Amino acid sequence: MSTTKFKIQMIEKSRALDHLLALLKIEGLSGQEGKVAAEARKRLGAAGCKAAWIKHDNAHKRIGQDYEVGNLIVKIPGKGSLRTQPRRLFSGHMDTVPLCRGAIPEVSGDRIIAKGATALGGDNKTAVAALITVVESILINNLPRPPLTFLFTVGEEVGLHGSRNVDLKDLGHPTFGINVDSSHPDYAIIGAIGGDHWEANIHGRSAHAGVHPDQGISATLIASLAISDVAKQGYFGKIMIDGHHGTSNVGTITGGEATNQVTDHVRVTGECRSHSRSFLRTITSVYRRAFNNAVKQVRNNRGERGSVEFLAKRGYDPFKISERSEPVRRAKSAIKALGGDPHLVIADGGLDANNLSARGVPTVTLGAGQYNPHTIDEYVNIEEYLTGCRLLTLLATS
């Protein structure tokens, strides 16, 4: 039997599926990944990982926001003929979006779906389960491998927080990375969009809305005018202007205490995305100007107007790694070895690979069968999940 075929057959299907179903049952919203991490640690230990190989970093302290745990990091020493090769990184995020709250997974034919009106959490429990399967396959079968680091990140869904705050020293300074956060295993994501997160705090003036509304300055009206202005300019939703492309969205609007009170404070949050750094700045600037201009349009009966504090920060830069880079070449070769047809693509969503690549660890993102994330139609294709496990094992041991 060839070495490649030997490694491909090292996946225990029932175990791989058990890992996934068990993890899908555990709630793990962003910042609340503690139970997911605990289950992963338990299963990694059962697979043969020594306690000294497993740790949490302190990313949660740098993130703040009452995060339960930091990133989970597993460093496995090299073995056999590959032990002197440079370290490789494999990563996936543990958190899921709020729509996954209360998800109950069930097998339906060749898929795993959510029972009820929730998302499933395949984004990204498929990655966590697949990486555990890889570790299990390597250790149980005593496969030769270079030094390997497995990174399970926190807070990916709300701004790639875990990968932004990880210390490369804790990862052992890997030379390249393989991230797991996509659908079909034949598709290798070599680049992704960049994104800005912004917040507008609008301050008006309170007044009795039934007796003297003219004395008030409505923060709600200011917010409405600003958002309407952005939309009229063509910068809301899908954006295509003068050959430039991007997206933007207003995610939350909060404020006000009563219907009979002119709203004196409104907080609006949103995001902007583009594959172009310069156009990304343009989109965010349009929002900034719109809020500043809207403040000037709303005055009370004394000519007073409100104010706005607009804060924006780069969530993650767009990136694209070379098709000739080592992780891309290895990914294509492994996909072909499994009988697949590799496709190189650019993603319209942010990935942990954005931060890892920007920090000098060129990272390609592969799929393990998750589809329709962030919707109640989410599902995992079981055979593609198993193929993803085989693919990752091959990449870890080739």
KAFENNOR-V999511 format. One line per field, one symbol per residue. burial: + if it has 24 or more other ideal C-beta (glycine too) atoms within 12 Angstrom, else -. Layout:
burial=???
//
This chain:
burial=------++-++---+++++++++++++++++++++++++++-++--+-+---+++++-++--+---++++++++++++---+--+-+++++++++++-++--+-+-----++++---++++++++++++++++++++++-+-++++++++++++++++++++++++-+-+++-++++++++++++++++++++++++++++++++++-+------++++++++++++-++----++--+-----++++++--+-++----+++++++++++++++-+-++++++-+++-+++-++--+------++++-+-+-++++++++---++++++++-++-++-+-+-++++-+++++++++++-+++++++++++-+----+++++-+++++++++++++++
//
